[in-house]
Amino acid sequence: MRISGSIHFILSVIFFTCAGLFAPSVSYSNTCKEFYKKKSQIENFKKMLEGYRSIVLRNADLAIDKIPTVNFHNIKDTKFEKTDGKGNSGSYTGKLEHSDVFVKISNFGNSNAGFAQRSLNNVYNEIKFALILYKLGLGPKFFGVTTTPNGSIGLVYERINGKPVQLIESYTALSDKQWEKLKVIEIILNASGIRPKDFSFIADRNGSDLYIIDSEFYKIVFPYDPSISFSFHANRNGIGEILD
């Protein structure tokens, strides 16, 4: 997605149209009104992209003492659920501040056989991007980090009534709204300078939204170059992959 080049081209076309070179049959007054309308839309779009990038930059080097924390005892009606995930041995569900929450348990410092060990850097990266993606409107609400009863690190998210979907799976199960959200996600991640190594999300069961999950291997592009982008390269009935 060549943002800078596209904006320059669009402005050039609108300018020459306003001058009557591309549309001599259109009145100067009406054409120029349209020019300023589109110019305003483009400026608003540029500000929106700058806003996305500023969110990323403010949280790119998230200090440990700035990470939000949650006291596990404040999570009510907790229930442990064992999982078969390679990176975690299970999760908790419960209620926090009148919200249904999901506590993802990290295996950092967990020596249970059969489960992959995550480095502290992996855990920190997932925490950082959980916060960034939530603020960008792409991930579920992130309440913060907690310590579980067995001493594991837990990431506390709003619980979404949905099902996990992997990028490598067919998108045929997505609703039209979710398919459009996938396109929006690609645009915002590119505009923000975020690159996913893999891509997983929760598709809510009413078909209205998608939420990115499992962001431990995401990265931020420095220096930011809006002309370099990635694509999920997915079609409506096909299988997706990430292309740089």
N, C-alpha and C positions, 0 to 999 in steps of 0.2 A: 504494500500500500504506500505509494509515493505521495505523502501528504503535501509536502512543500511544492512539488512540481504540479500536482493536481490543482492546488489553490491558485498558483500562478497562471496556469492555463485557463482556468475558469474565469478569473478576473480579466484576462486578456480578451477572451471571447465576449464577455459582457461589455467591456469597454468599447470594442469595435462595433458591437451591435448598437450601443448607445450613440455612437458617432454616425450610424446609418450605413456602415459598410457592409454589414451582413444582413440587414433587414431594412432596406430603403423604403419599403411600403408602410412601415410602422412610424407613427409620429414621434418626433424627437422627445416631446414631453413624456409620453407614456413609456417609451423605451427607457428613458433615464430614471423614471420612477421605479421601473422594474429593476434597473441596475442597482440603485441604492438599496432596494429591498433585498436583493440577492447578496450585495456586498455586506449588508448588516448580518444576514444569515451566516455568511462565511466567517465574518469576524466573531460572531457568537460561537461558531463551531471551533474556531481556533482557540478561543478562551476556554471552551469546554475541554479541549485536548490538553491545554496548559494546566487546567485544574486537575485532570487525571494524573498528569506527570508530577505535579506538586505533592499530591497525596503519597505517591510512591517515594519521592525523595525525602519527605518528612519522616517516613518510616523505614527507609533503606538501612539505616544503622541504628536500629531500635536498641536503646540502652536497656540493660537488664532491669534496672529499677523503674523503667517506664512500662514494662509489661504488666498489663492488668492481671490481678490475681483474684481467685475465688476461694473462700473457705469451704472445704468440702462439707463441713457440718451444716452449712447454709443450704445445701441441696437436699430437698426433702423427698421422701418416698423413693429412695434410691433402689435400683434393681440392677444386679450385675448380670451381664450376658456374655458368655464365652463365645469367642469367634475363632475362625480358622485363618485369620490374616497373618501374613508373614511378618508384618511389622508391629503387630500388637496382639496381646493375648486375650483381649476382651474389652468391654466397654460398660459404662453405667448409663442408665437413664434415670430421670427424676424431674423435680420441679425446682426452679430458681426464679425468684422475683415474679411469680405467677406465669412463668414461661416453662414449657416443656423443654428439657435440655438433654443433650447427648454428650457424654464424657468419653473422649477417645483416649485410651491408655497408651502411653508410649512405652516402649521396651528399653529405653535408656536406663542402664543400671539394673535391668531385670535379667537374671541368669537362667531363667527357665529354659530347659532344653526344647529344641524344636521351633524356637521363635528367633527371627533375625534381630540382631543387636543394632540399634540406631545410635549413631554418634550424636554427641551433644550439638554439633553443628547442624545435623539434620533436624533435630527437634527445634532448635532455635529458628531455623529457616521456615519450618512449617508454622511456628507461632507468628513469626513476622508476616508471612503471607496470609495467614488466617485473618490477621488484622487489616492488612492492605486490601484484600479481596472483599472483605465485608464493607469497608469504607468506599470501595468502588462500586458497590451494589452487585457484586458478582458471586459472593459467597454467603453462607448463612451467618446470622449474627454471632459474633465471637465475644463471649463474656470474659474469657481470660484463662489463666493457668491455675490448676489446683494440684494438691498432693493427695493421692488416694490413700485409703486405709493401709495398704501394704507398702506405701512409700513411693509408688510410681508417679511419674509426671502425667497429668491428665489435661487435655485441652477441652474446654467447655464451650460447646456450640448450641445454638438453638436447634431443637430437634425438628427436622422436616419430615412430614408425612409423605414419604416417597420411596423410590427405589434407586439404588446405585446403578449407574450406566458407565461403561468404559468407552473410551474413544474408539477402540478397535472393534466394538460391536456395531451392528447395523443400527441406523437411526430410524428405522421404520416405526419404532414404538413411540417416537416423539410426536407430540401434537403440533399443530401449525404454530401456535404461540411459542412453544419450546424450540422449534426449528428456527424461528426468527430470533429468539434469545441467543441461540448458538452463534448466529451471525454477529449479533451485537457484542457478544463476549470476544469474538475474534478481533473486532474493530477496537474495542477498549483496551485489550491486552497489547495490541500493536501500538496504539497511540500512547500507552503508558510505558512502553519499553520493557514489558514483561514477557519472558519466554518460558513456556512450560516444557518440561522434558517429556511428561506424559500428561494425560488429561482424563480426569474422572469427575463425574458430577452426580448430584441427586436430582432426579426428575420427580417433581411432586405429582401426587396421584390425581389431582384434579386437572392436570395438563396445562397449568398456567405459567410455570416458571422452571428454571434450571439454576442450580447452585453448584459452584466449583467446590470440590473437596480434595483432600490428599495433595497438598501443595508443597511438600517438603523438598522437592527437587526443582522447584521453580527458580528462576534467576532474573536479575535486573540487568539490562544492557547498559553498560557505560563504555564510552560516551554514547549518548542517545542519538541514533540516526533514524529519523522517521522514514527514510527511503528504503530501509531494510526491514522486511516484515516476514512473518510466517503465515501459513494457512493451514487450517484443519483439513483442507482438501476433501471435504465430505459432500456427497450428494444426497438428495432426499431419501433415496432408497438404497444407498450403498454403504460402504465401510469407509471410515475416516482414518487419516493419518496426519501427523504433523510434518509439514514441509517448510524448510527455511528458504 
